[in-house]
Amino acid sequence: MTHRPPVLDDISRAASAHGLSVVGAFHPDLPDMAPEGTRTLVMLGPGDTGMWQIFAGSPEYLDGAEHPLDRWSHRVVTALATELSAMPLFPFGGPPWHPFQRWAERAEGAVSSPVRMQATAARGLWTSYRGALAFRDRIDLPPPASANPCLACAAPCMQTCPVGAFSGDAYDVPRCTAHVQSDAGTACLTGCLVRRSCPAGTALDLPEEQQAFHMAAFLRSQG
């Protein structure tokens, strides 16, 4: 039987059935540090496919154990990889640690924003990745994204943090954490105000529960 390389639209449909979106893809070369034999790398993340609703009804979300989103992502992306004859890769669970930020530059046109978080034209500061699929086939891809959302932007992200955690040379994590945990930080509990201020990300319209989940996870990671 003749092998038929997958088509990007087929990958998108398969990912969408699990609540994920194909947020970018590219053909790796040596500096990209993709697994040997990878000719196409497809990155998966939350988009407009209802990931939160599917995840919130999953056993991983409901069982009360640690790292529910990573465990859900591992199960779902691994199942997708099996279905599509690809290798699953993750931004967690290393070593080895895969260079997802570098891949995001190639796959989604991600750039370093004024607040040093990665930003894209499609998702603003809401860039996140639940996994990637490495294919041995060279899959036809659309032209790579090239628009830099920060070039003509007034940078409201630089003015939005109530305690100026992004105004110095580096992200002031202790200052951010202390504010969010204080009575004055209530507005931040349902999502980072800086991320929400990015004009490029307003169309994504993430559920408030999803934003609150990520903020709670951030606070737990800070002890």
PyRosetta script that sets phi, psi and omega in degrees:
from pyrosetta import init, pose_from_sequence

init()
pose = pose_from_sequence("MTHRPPVLDDISRAASAHGLSVVGAFHPDLPDMAPEGTRTLVMLGPGDTGMWQIFAGSPEYLDGAEHPLDRWSHRVVTALATELSAMPLFPFGGPPWHPFQRWAERAEGAVSSPVRMQATAARGLWTSYRGALAFRDRIDLPPPASANPCLACAAPCMQTCPVGAFSGDAYDVPRCTAHVQSDAGTACLTGCLVRRSCPAGTALDLPEEQQAFHMAAFLRSQG")
pose.set_psi(1, 134.2)
pose.set_omega(1, 179.9)
pose.set_phi(2, -73.2)
pose.set_psi(2, 131.5)
pose.set_omega(2, 179.0)
pose.set_phi(3, -74.9)
pose.set_psi(3, 129.8)
pose.set_omega(3, 177.3)
pose.set_phi(4, -107.5)
pose.set_psi(4, 115.9)
pose.set_omega(4, 178.5)
pose.set_phi(5, -59.1)
pose.set_psi(5, 146.3)
pose.set_omega(5, 178.3)
pose.set_phi(6, -65.7)
pose.set_psi(6, 157.9)
pose.set_omega(6, 177.1)
pose.set_phi(7, -108.4)
pose.set_psi(7, 142.7)
pose.set_omega(7, -175.4)
pose.set_phi(8, -58.6)
pose.set_psi(8, -36.3)
pose.set_omega(8, 178.2)
pose.set_phi(9, -63.4)
pose.set_psi(9, -36.4)
pose.set_omega(9, 177.7)
pose.set_phi(10, -66.0)
pose.set_psi(10, -40.6)
pose.set_omega(10, 178.1)
pose.set_phi(11, -63.7)
pose.set_psi(11, -42.0)
pose.set_omega(11, 179.3)
pose.set_phi(12, -61.4)
pose.set_psi(12, -42.7)
pose.set_omega(12, 179.8)
pose.set_phi(13, -65.7)
pose.set_psi(13, -41.6)
pose.set_omega(13, 179.6)
pose.set_phi(14, -64.6)
pose.set_psi(14, -41.5)
pose.set_omega(14, 179.1)
pose.set_phi(15, -66.0)
pose.set_psi(15, -40.7)
pose.set_omega(15, -178.6)
pose.set_phi(16, -61.2)
pose.set_psi(16, -33.1)
pose.set_omega(16, 179.1)
pose.set_phi(17, -63.5)
pose.set_psi(17, -22.5)
pose.set_omega(17, 178.6)
pose.set_phi(18, -101.6)
pose.set_psi(18, 5.8)
pose.set_omega(18, 179.3)
pose.set_phi(19, 87.6)
pose.set_psi(19, 8.9)
pose.set_omega(19, -179.1)
pose.set_phi(20, -107.8)
pose.set_psi(20, 160.2)
pose.set_omega(20, 176.7)
pose.set_phi(21, -120.7)
pose.set_psi(21, 146.5)
pose.set_omega(21, 167.5)
pose.set_phi(22, -77.9)
pose.set_psi(22, 108.0)
pose.set_omega(22, -176.0)
pose.set_phi(23, -93.9)
pose.set_psi(23, -8.4)
pose.set_omega(23, 177.7)
pose.set_phi(24, 173.2)
pose.set_psi(24, 163.2)
pose.set_omega(24, 178.5)
pose.set_phi(25, -158.3)
pose.set_psi(25, 155.3)
pose.set_omega(25, 178.7)
pose.set_phi(26, -159.5)
pose.set_psi(26, 167.6)
pose.set_omega(26, 176.4)
pose.set_phi(27, -100.2)
pose.set_psi(27, 109.0)
pose.set_omega(27, -174.0)
pose.set_phi(28, -69.3)
pose.set_psi(28, 153.5)
pose.set_omega(28, 166.2)
pose.set_phi(29, -124.7)
pose.set_psi(29, -177.1)
pose.set_omega(29, -170.4)
pose.set_phi(30, -56.3)
pose.set_psi(30, -44.6)
pose.set_omega(30, -178.2)
pose.set_phi(31, -65.3)
pose.set_psi(31, -15.5)
pose.set_omega(31, -178.5)
pose.set_phi(32, -77.3)
pose.set_psi(32, -10.5)
pose.set_omega(32, 174.8)
pose.set_phi(33, 57.2)
pose.set_psi(33, 37.6)
pose.set_omega(33, 173.5)
pose.set_phi(34, -79.5)
pose.set_psi(34, 157.9)
pose.set_omega(34, 177.8)
pose.set_phi(35, -55.9)
pose.set_psi(35, 146.1)
pose.set_omega(35, -178.3)
pose.set_phi(36, -55.3)
pose.set_psi(36, 135.9)
pose.set_omega(36, 179.0)
pose.set_phi(37, 89.7)
pose.set_psi(37, -4.1)
pose.set_omega(37, -179.5)
pose.set_phi(38, -76.2)
pose.set_psi(38, 122.5)
pose.set_omega(38, 177.7)
pose.set_phi(39, -107.0)
pose.set_psi(39, -20.5)
pose.set_omega(39, 174.5)
pose.set_phi(40, -142.5)
pose.set_psi(40, 133.6)
pose.set_omega(40, 177.8)
pose.set_phi(41, -121.3)
pose.set_psi(41, 123.3)
pose.set_omega(41, -176.6)
pose.set_phi(42, -112.1)
pose.set_psi(42, 126.2)
pose.set_omega(42, -177.7)
pose.set_phi(43, -101.3)
pose.set_psi(43, 139.2)
pose.set_omega(43, -175.2)
pose.set_phi(44, -118.3)
pose.set_psi(44, 139.6)
pose.set_omega(44, 178.5)
pose.set_phi(45, -159.6)
pose.set_psi(45, -178.9)
pose.set_omega(45, 175.4)
pose.set_phi(46, -71.2)
pose.set_psi(46, 143.3)
pose.set_omega(46, 178.6)
pose.set_phi(47, -149.5)
pose.set_psi(47, -126.4)
pose.set_omega(47, -178.2)
pose.set_phi(48, -108.1)
pose.set_psi(48, 28.7)
pose.set_omega(48, -173.9)
pose.set_phi(49, -110.9)
pose.set_psi(49, 18.5)
pose.set_omega(49, 173.5)
pose.set_phi(50, 73.8)
pose.set_psi(50, 32.1)
pose.set_omega(50, -178.4)
pose.set_phi(51, -57.5)
pose.set_psi(51, -43.5)
pose.set_omega(51, -174.8)
pose.set_phi(52, -62.0)
pose.set_psi(52, -44.2)
pose.set_omega(52, -178.4)
pose.set_phi(53, -62.6)
pose.set_psi(53, -40.6)
pose.set_omega(53, 179.0)
pose.set_phi(54, -68.1)
pose.set_psi(54, -46.3)
pose.set_omega(54, 179.9)
pose.set_phi(55, -62.6)
pose.set_psi(55, -42.2)
pose.set_omega(55, -176.7)
pose.set_phi(56, -65.2)
pose.set_psi(56, -17.9)
pose.set_omega(56, 176.3)
pose.set_phi(57, -100.9)
pose.set_psi(57, 7.7)
pose.set_omega(57, -174.3)
pose.set_phi(58, -86.0)
pose.set_psi(58, 158.5)
pose.set_omega(58, 175.6)
pose.set_phi(59, -59.6)
pose.set_psi(59, -35.4)
pose.set_omega(59, -178.3)
pose.set_phi(60, -64.9)
pose.set_psi(60, -38.3)
pose.set_omega(60, 179.7)
pose.set_phi(61, -71.4)
pose.set_psi(61, -33.7)
pose.set_omega(61, -171.4)
pose.set_phi(62, -91.7)
pose.set_psi(62, -12.9)
pose.set_omega(62, -172.0)
pose.set_phi(63, -84.1)
pose.set_psi(63, -7.8)
pose.set_omega(63, 176.2)
pose.set_phi(64, 78.5)
pose.set_psi(64, 1.7)
pose.set_omega(64, 179.0)
pose.set_phi(65, -82.4)
pose.set_psi(65, 168.6)
pose.set_omega(65, -176.4)
pose.set_phi(66, -71.6)
pose.set_psi(66, 157.1)
pose.set_omega(66, 173.0)
pose.set_phi(67, 54.4)
pose.set_psi(67, 51.9)
pose.set_omega(67, -176.9)
pose.set_phi(68, -62.5)
pose.set_psi(68, -39.7)
pose.set_omega(68, -176.3)
pose.set_phi(69, -69.9)
pose.set_psi(69, -38.7)
pose.set_omega(69, 177.5)
pose.set_phi(70, -66.0)
pose.set_psi(70, -40.3)
pose.set_omega(70, -180.0)
pose.set_phi(71, -67.4)
pose.set_psi(71, -40.6)
pose.set_omega(71, 176.3)
pose.set_phi(72, -62.9)
pose.set_psi(72, -45.7)
pose.set_omega(72, -179.3)
pose.set_phi(73, -60.0)
pose.set_psi(73, -42.0)
pose.set_omega(73, -179.6)
pose.set_phi(74, -62.0)
pose.set_psi(74, -44.3)
pose.set_omega(74, -179.6)
pose.set_phi(75, -65.2)
pose.set_psi(75, -47.5)
pose.set_omega(75, -173.9)
pose.set_phi(76, -70.6)
pose.set_psi(76, -45.4)
pose.set_omega(76, -177.8)
pose.set_phi(77, -68.9)
pose.set_psi(77, -35.8)
pose.set_omega(77, 176.5)
pose.set_phi(78, -64.0)
pose.set_psi(78, -41.2)
pose.set_omega(78, 177.2)
pose.set_phi(79, -63.8)
pose.set_psi(79, -40.0)
pose.set_omega(79, 177.2)
pose.set_phi(80, -63.2)
pose.set_psi(80, -42.7)
pose.set_omega(80, 179.9)
pose.set_phi(81, -61.3)
pose.set_psi(81, -41.3)
pose.set_omega(81, 177.8)
pose.set_phi(82, -63.7)
pose.set_psi(82, -43.7)
pose.set_omega(82, -179.5)
pose.set_phi(83, -62.8)
pose.set_psi(83, -35.5)
pose.set_omega(83, -172.0)
pose.set_phi(84, -105.4)
pose.set_psi(84, 6.5)
pose.set_omega(84, -180.0)
pose.set_phi(85, 58.7)
pose.set_psi(85, 50.6)
pose.set_omega(85, 179.9)
pose.set_phi(86, -126.4)
pose.set_psi(86, 172.2)
pose.set_omega(86, 174.7)
pose.set_phi(87, -101.3)
pose.set_psi(87, 127.3)
pose.set_omega(87, 178.6)
pose.set_phi(88, -81.4)
pose.set_psi(88, 139.7)
pose.set_omega(88, 178.4)
pose.set_phi(89, -132.6)
pose.set_psi(89, 148.7)
pose.set_omega(89, -172.7)
pose.set_phi(90, -136.0)
pose.set_psi(90, 150.7)
pose.set_omega(90, 176.5)
pose.set_phi(91, -85.4)
pose.set_psi(91, 11.3)
pose.set_omega(91, 179.8)
pose.set_phi(92, -139.0)
pose.set_psi(92, 172.3)
pose.set_omega(92, 174.0)
pose.set_phi(93, 81.3)
pose.set_psi(93, 11.4)
pose.set_omega(93, 179.2)
pose.set_phi(94, -77.5)
pose.set_psi(94, 178.4)
pose.set_omega(94, 3.8)
pose.set_phi(95, -78.1)
pose.set_psi(95, 159.0)
pose.set_omega(95, -0.5)
pose.set_phi(96, -73.8)
pose.set_psi(96, 150.3)
pose.set_omega(96, 176.2)
pose.set_phi(97, -98.6)
pose.set_psi(97, 121.7)
pose.set_omega(97, -178.4)
pose.set_phi(98, -85.1)
pose.set_psi(98, 144.8)
pose.set_omega(98, -175.3)
pose.set_phi(99, -80.7)
pose.set_psi(99, 69.0)
pose.set_omega(99, -175.6)
pose.set_phi(100, -62.5)
pose.set_psi(100, -33.9)
pose.set_omega(100, 179.5)
pose.set_phi(101, -66.4)
pose.set_psi(101, -41.1)
pose.set_omega(101, 176.8)
pose.set_phi(102, -65.1)
pose.set_psi(102, -42.2)
pose.set_omega(102, 177.7)
pose.set_phi(103, -61.3)
pose.set_psi(103, -37.1)
pose.set_omega(103, -179.6)
pose.set_phi(104, -62.8)
pose.set_psi(104, -33.9)
pose.set_omega(104, 177.0)
pose.set_phi(105, -62.6)
pose.set_psi(105, -42.1)
pose.set_omega(105, -178.4)
pose.set_phi(106, -76.6)
pose.set_psi(106, -40.5)
pose.set_omega(106, -170.8)
pose.set_phi(107, -83.7)
pose.set_psi(107, -36.3)
pose.set_omega(107, -170.5)
pose.set_phi(108, -125.6)
pose.set_psi(108, 4.2)
pose.set_omega(108, -177.9)
pose.set_phi(109, 67.1)
pose.set_psi(109, 30.3)
pose.set_omega(109, -178.8)
pose.set_phi(110, -66.3)
pose.set_psi(110, 140.5)
pose.set_omega(110, 179.2)
pose.set_phi(111, -128.2)
pose.set_psi(111, 161.7)
pose.set_omega(111, 174.8)
pose.set_phi(112, -80.1)
pose.set_psi(112, 121.7)
pose.set_omega(112, -177.9)
pose.set_phi(113, -81.7)
pose.set_psi(113, 171.8)
pose.set_omega(113, 175.9)
pose.set_phi(114, -58.1)
pose.set_psi(114, -25.0)
pose.set_omega(114, 177.8)
pose.set_phi(115, -97.1)
pose.set_psi(115, 12.0)
pose.set_omega(115, 172.2)
pose.set_phi(116, 74.5)
pose.set_psi(116, -4.6)
pose.set_omega(116, 168.5)
pose.set_phi(117, -77.4)
pose.set_psi(117, 151.5)
pose.set_omega(117, 176.1)
pose.set_phi(118, -71.2)
pose.set_psi(118, 143.7)
pose.set_omega(118, 178.3)
pose.set_phi(119, -133.2)
pose.set_psi(119, 150.1)
pose.set_omega(119, 174.8)
pose.set_phi(120, -132.0)
pose.set_psi(120, 159.7)
pose.set_omega(120, -179.6)
pose.set_phi(121, -64.5)
pose.set_psi(121, -30.9)
pose.set_omega(121, -176.3)
pose.set_phi(122, -86.0)
pose.set_psi(122, -33.0)
pose.set_omega(122, -171.6)
pose.set_phi(123, -124.1)
pose.set_psi(123, 3.0)
pose.set_omega(123, 179.4)
pose.set_phi(124, 58.0)
pose.set_psi(124, -132.5)
pose.set_omega(124, -179.3)
pose.set_phi(125, -89.5)
pose.set_psi(125, 8.3)
pose.set_omega(125, 178.4)
pose.set_phi(126, -91.5)
pose.set_psi(126, 27.9)
pose.set_omega(126, 179.2)
pose.set_phi(127, -69.2)
pose.set_psi(127, 124.7)
pose.set_omega(127, 172.9)
pose.set_phi(128, -155.6)
pose.set_psi(128, 156.4)
pose.set_omega(128, -173.9)
pose.set_phi(129, -135.3)
pose.set_psi(129, 130.1)
pose.set_omega(129, 179.3)
pose.set_phi(130, -94.6)
pose.set_psi(130, -11.3)
pose.set_omega(130, 178.8)
pose.set_phi(131, 165.3)
pose.set_psi(131, -178.2)
pose.set_omega(131, 177.0)
pose.set_phi(132, -146.4)
pose.set_psi(132, 158.2)
pose.set_omega(132, 178.1)
pose.set_phi(133, -119.3)
pose.set_psi(133, 124.7)
pose.set_omega(133, 178.1)
pose.set_phi(134, -101.0)
pose.set_psi(134, 121.2)
pose.set_omega(134, -178.5)
pose.set_phi(135, -109.7)
pose.set_psi(135, 143.6)
pose.set_omega(135, 173.8)
pose.set_phi(136, -82.7)
pose.set_psi(136, -11.1)
pose.set_omega(136, 176.8)
pose.set_phi(137, -88.2)
pose.set_psi(137, 147.7)
pose.set_omega(137, 170.4)
pose.set_phi(138, -89.4)
pose.set_psi(138, 105.2)
pose.set_omega(138, -175.3)
pose.set_phi(139, -90.7)
pose.set_psi(139, 138.6)
pose.set_omega(139, 176.3)
pose.set_phi(140, -64.2)
pose.set_psi(140, 130.5)
pose.set_omega(140, -177.6)
pose.set_phi(141, -126.6)
pose.set_psi(141, 151.8)
pose.set_omega(141, 173.7)
pose.set_phi(142, -69.8)
pose.set_psi(142, 166.1)
pose.set_omega(142, 176.5)
pose.set_phi(143, -55.3)
pose.set_psi(143, 142.3)
pose.set_omega(143, -177.9)
pose.set_phi(144, -65.9)
pose.set_psi(144, 149.6)
pose.set_omega(144, 176.9)
pose.set_phi(145, -64.2)
pose.set_psi(145, 138.3)
pose.set_omega(145, -178.2)
pose.set_phi(146, -129.7)
pose.set_psi(146, -12.9)
pose.set_omega(146, -177.0)
pose.set_phi(147, -68.6)
pose.set_psi(147, 128.7)
pose.set_omega(147, 176.4)
pose.set_phi(148, -95.8)
pose.set_psi(148, 110.7)
pose.set_omega(148, -174.6)
pose.set_phi(149, -69.2)
pose.set_psi(149, -12.2)
pose.set_omega(149, -175.4)
pose.set_phi(150, -93.0)
pose.set_psi(150, -14.0)
pose.set_omega(150, -171.8)
pose.set_phi(151, -63.8)
pose.set_psi(151, -45.8)
pose.set_omega(151, -177.0)
pose.set_phi(152, -107.6)
pose.set_psi(152, 24.6)
pose.set_omega(152, -175.2)
pose.set_phi(153, -98.6)
pose.set_psi(153, 143.7)
pose.set_omega(153, 177.2)
pose.set_phi(154, -76.2)
pose.set_psi(154, 0.3)
pose.set_omega(154, 176.2)
pose.set_phi(155, 56.9)
pose.set_psi(155, 56.6)
pose.set_omega(155, 174.1)
pose.set_phi(156, -61.4)
pose.set_psi(156, -21.9)
pose.set_omega(156, 178.6)
pose.set_phi(157, -58.3)
pose.set_psi(157, -29.8)
pose.set_omega(157, -178.1)
pose.set_phi(158, -76.1)
pose.set_psi(158, -17.4)
pose.set_omega(158, -175.1)
pose.set_phi(159, -109.1)
pose.set_psi(159, -3.2)
pose.set_omega(159, -166.6)
pose.set_phi(160, -90.7)
pose.set_psi(160, -34.5)
pose.set_omega(160, -176.0)
pose.set_phi(161, -62.0)
pose.set_psi(161, 125.2)
pose.set_omega(161, -176.1)
pose.set_phi(162, -62.7)
pose.set_psi(162, -23.4)
pose.set_omega(162, -177.4)
pose.set_phi(163, -117.5)
pose.set_psi(163, 13.2)
pose.set_omega(163, 175.8)
pose.set_phi(164, 61.2)
pose.set_psi(164, 37.7)
pose.set_omega(164, -176.9)
pose.set_phi(165, -67.6)
pose.set_psi(165, -15.2)
pose.set_omega(165, -178.6)
pose.set_phi(166, -110.3)
pose.set_psi(166, 10.7)
pose.set_omega(166, -173.0)
pose.set_phi(167, -88.2)
pose.set_psi(167, -12.2)
pose.set_omega(167, -179.3)
pose.set_phi(168, -93.6)
pose.set_psi(168, -159.3)
pose.set_omega(168, -179.4)
pose.set_phi(169, -76.1)
pose.set_psi(169, -18.0)
pose.set_omega(169, -178.9)
pose.set_phi(170, -148.5)
pose.set_psi(170, 159.9)
pose.set_omega(170, 177.8)
pose.set_phi(171, -64.2)
pose.set_psi(171, 121.1)
pose.set_omega(171, -178.1)
pose.set_phi(172, -86.4)
pose.set_psi(172, 87.3)
pose.set_omega(172, -175.5)
pose.set_phi(173, -63.2)
pose.set_psi(173, -46.4)
pose.set_omega(173, 179.9)
pose.set_phi(174, -59.1)
pose.set_psi(174, -40.7)
pose.set_omega(174, -179.8)
pose.set_phi(175, -65.1)
pose.set_psi(175, -43.3)
pose.set_omega(175, 178.2)
pose.set_phi(176, -61.0)
pose.set_psi(176, -48.8)
pose.set_omega(176, -177.0)
pose.set_phi(177, -61.8)
pose.set_psi(177, -44.3)
pose.set_omega(177, -179.1)
pose.set_phi(178, -61.8)
pose.set_psi(178, -39.7)
pose.set_omega(178, 179.9)
pose.set_phi(179, -67.3)
pose.set_psi(179, -47.6)
pose.set_omega(179, -177.3)
pose.set_phi(180, -61.5)
pose.set_psi(180, -33.5)
pose.set_omega(180, -178.9)
pose.set_phi(181, -82.7)
pose.set_psi(181, -7.3)
pose.set_omega(181, -179.6)
pose.set_phi(182, -90.1)
pose.set_psi(182, 170.6)
pose.set_omega(182, 177.5)
pose.set_phi(183, -62.7)
pose.set_psi(183, -28.4)
pose.set_omega(183, -178.4)
pose.set_phi(184, -76.2)
pose.set_psi(184, -12.5)
pose.set_omega(184, -174.7)
pose.set_phi(185, -97.1)
pose.set_psi(185, 16.9)
pose.set_omega(185, -175.9)
pose.set_phi(186, -57.0)
pose.set_psi(186, -40.6)
pose.set_omega(186, -177.2)
pose.set_phi(187, -63.8)
pose.set_psi(187, -25.7)
pose.set_omega(187, -178.4)
pose.set_phi(188, -79.2)
pose.set_psi(188, -17.5)
pose.set_omega(188, -175.0)
pose.set_phi(189, -66.6)
pose.set_psi(189, -23.4)
pose.set_omega(189, 179.8)
pose.set_phi(190, -100.6)
pose.set_psi(190, 23.7)
pose.set_omega(190, 175.3)
pose.set_phi(191, 132.4)
pose.set_psi(191, 140.4)
pose.set_omega(191, -178.9)
pose.set_phi(192, -59.5)
pose.set_psi(192, 124.4)
pose.set_omega(192, -178.8)
pose.set_phi(193, -64.4)
pose.set_psi(193, -31.8)
pose.set_omega(193, 179.2)
pose.set_phi(194, -66.1)
pose.set_psi(194, -48.2)
pose.set_omega(194, 178.1)
pose.set_phi(195, -60.7)
pose.set_psi(195, -40.7)
pose.set_omega(195, -177.2)
pose.set_phi(196, -70.0)
pose.set_psi(196, -20.1)
pose.set_omega(196, -177.6)
pose.set_phi(197, -79.9)
pose.set_psi(197, -14.3)
pose.set_omega(197, -174.0)
pose.set_phi(198, -69.8)
pose.set_psi(198, 119.2)
pose.set_omega(198, -179.4)
pose.set_phi(199, -60.1)
pose.set_psi(199, -30.2)
pose.set_omega(199, -177.2)
pose.set_phi(200, -71.6)
pose.set_psi(200, -17.9)
pose.set_omega(200, -175.8)
pose.set_phi(201, -103.2)
pose.set_psi(201, 0.2)
pose.set_omega(201, -173.7)
pose.set_phi(202, -68.1)
pose.set_psi(202, -25.6)
pose.set_omega(202, -178.2)
pose.set_phi(203, -73.3)
pose.set_psi(203, -17.4)
pose.set_omega(203, -176.2)
pose.set_phi(204, -70.3)
pose.set_psi(204, -36.1)
pose.set_omega(204, 173.2)
pose.set_phi(205, 53.8)
pose.set_psi(205, 58.0)
pose.set_omega(205, 177.4)
pose.set_phi(206, -68.0)
pose.set_psi(206, 141.0)
pose.set_omega(206, 177.7)
pose.set_phi(207, -58.7)
pose.set_psi(207, 144.7)
pose.set_omega(207, -179.4)
pose.set_phi(208, -59.7)
pose.set_psi(208, -35.2)
pose.set_omega(208, 179.3)
pose.set_phi(209, -62.7)
pose.set_psi(209, -36.6)
pose.set_omega(209, 178.8)
pose.set_phi(210, -67.1)
pose.set_psi(210, -43.7)
pose.set_omega(210, 178.0)
pose.set_phi(211, -62.5)
pose.set_psi(211, -42.3)
pose.set_omega(211, 179.6)
pose.set_phi(212, -64.6)
pose.set_psi(212, -37.5)
pose.set_omega(212, 178.0)
pose.set_phi(213, -59.7)
pose.set_psi(213, -45.9)
pose.set_omega(213, -178.7)
pose.set_phi(214, -67.9)
pose.set_psi(214, -36.9)
pose.set_omega(214, 177.9)
pose.set_phi(215, -66.7)
pose.set_psi(215, -39.8)
pose.set_omega(215, 177.9)
pose.set_phi(216, -64.0)
pose.set_psi(216, -39.2)
pose.set_omega(216, 177.9)
pose.set_phi(217, -64.1)
pose.set_psi(217, -40.1)
pose.set_omega(217, 177.6)
pose.set_phi(218, -60.4)
pose.set_psi(218, -46.2)
pose.set_omega(218, -179.0)
pose.set_phi(219, -63.5)
pose.set_psi(219, -40.0)
pose.set_omega(219, 178.1)
pose.set_phi(220, -63.3)
pose.set_psi(220, -36.7)
pose.set_omega(220, -178.7)
pose.set_phi(221, -67.6)
pose.set_psi(221, -20.1)
pose.set_omega(221, 180.0)
pose.set_phi(222, -93.2)
pose.set_psi(222, 3.6)
pose.set_omega(222, 176.8)
pose.set_phi(223, 75.9)
pose.dump_pdb("model.pdb")
